[in-house]
Amino acid sequence: MHDLPLQFLGGGNMADAIIAGLLASGHDAERILVVEPESARATALRDQHGVTVVAPGAPLKAEAVTVLAVKPQVAAEALAATPVPAGALVVSIAAGLSCDWLRSQLSEGVRVARCMPNTPARLGAGVTGIWADADIGEAARAQIDYLLGAAGATVWLESEAQIDAVTALSGSGPAYVFALGEAMAAAGQQLGLPQETAEKLARQTLIGAGRLLAEETATAGELRARVTSAGGTTAAALAELEAGGLSALMARAMAAAAKRARELSAPPTHDEESEH
């Protein structure tokens, strides 16, 4: 599919990450078009990736997969300025925009898929939850997998409502890991380590544990059990975490994120801010 025509409405960080992944996998830069209103950003995309960048209002092609990659509060304006032709496939990575809302802004016959990627996509190490109507077709699903696979793993969801759970788990999830790294480094300093040493140890521990999760077939729970000897230091630490309500706290945190995701699914206005 390296010659699949692609057109991006918006050339921000996530679009940039997907484009970089596509080009690294061998996709033809001449088959990628980006609609980007900011001249400095447009120049950067041209110089860095060699793709075609045009201003809003340029005609789009029905046969090209269209990626909606704008902030949700400007989505209506972007779609009005650069209409998507009837029959096209639209893949939305704009947070919070429901498929019903998207269809209300698009021509009849435009097929829609809604996706939630996450920031490790910049390194090709992301994961994207995807929802699309069953009648979207196997060919379109393969195109979506190809497109988003450039940013990492893909997971197809059973219902659009599950997008909110994906947002709470993997969309916001990198921030949870970063917060854990902050807390570990701070605790290391409290135990007498220099700041630089504590931060290096925390960072590399998270990197190494992530690699184990990626490369081992065991579940997270199984990996945890492997490194937890009865009566040992790890068991003592984990007992304190559980006594402090780690599992319940994470459940509450993700429930709050999912609730906010549902609230952000209301029709966007220019005054609203996008957030994970």
C-alpha positions, 0 to 999 in steps of 0.5 A, a space after each residue: 500500500 506504499 502508493 495509497 493516496 493520503 490527505 491530512 486535514 491538519 499537520 500537527 504533532 500526531 499527523 507529523 508522527 504518522 507521516 514520519 512512520 509511513 515514510 520510514 516504512 517506505 510510503 511514497 511521499 508524493 502520495 501524501 498531501 497535507 492541508 495546513 493553514 500555518 505557513 511556518 508549520 507548512 514549510 517545516 512539513 515540506 522540508 522535513 518530509 518532502 510531502 505536498 502541503 496546501 492551504 485550506 480550500 484546496 480540492 481533496 480527492 475521493 479516492 484518497 484516505 482523509 485523516 482528520 487531524 485538527 483540534 476538535 474545536 476547529 473541526 467544523 471550520 476545517 471541514 467547511 473550508 476544505 470539503 471532503 468529497 462524497 464516497 471518501 474514507 475519513 479517519 478521525 484522530 480528533 479527540 472527542 468527536 463522535 461519528 454522528 457529529 462527524 457525519 453531520 459535517 460531511 457529505 452523504 456517502 462519506 465513510 467514517 472511522 474514529 480513532 484514539 492514538 497516543 503520544 508514543 506514536 511519535 516513536 512508532 511505539 503508540 497504540 490506537 483504538 479504532 471504531 468504524 461501522 461494520 459496513 465500512 468494508 474489509 478493504 477500508 479496514 486494511 487501509 486504516 490498519 496500514 495508516 495507523 500501523 505506522 504509529 504502532 499497534 492497532 486495536 479494533 473496538 466492539 463499540 464506539 462507546 469504548 473509545 472513552 475507555 481507550 482514552 482513559 487507558 492508553 490515550 492518557 496512559 503515558 502521563 500516568 507512567 510519567 507521573 510514576 517516574 516522577 514519584 519514583 525519582 522523588 522517593 529516591 532522592 528522599 532516600 539519599 540519592 542525588 537528583 540526577 542519579 535518582 532520575 536516571 534510575 527511575 527513567 531506565 527502570 521504566 524503559 526496561 520494564 516497558 521492554 519486558 512487557 513488549 517482548 515477553 508473552 507473560 501478562 503484567 501480573 505474571 511479570 510482577 509475580 516473577 520479580 516478587 519474592 515472598 518476604 523480600 523488598 519488592 513484596 514489602 513495597 507492593 504491600 505498601 502500594 496496595 495498602 494505599 489503595 493503588 488499584 482502587 486509585 487507578 480505577 478512580 483516575 481512569 473513571 474520571 478520564 473516561 467521564 471527561 472524555 464523554 463530556 468532551 464528545 459534545 459538539 465542539 465550539 471555538 471556545 472549547 479546549 482539546 485535552 486528553 
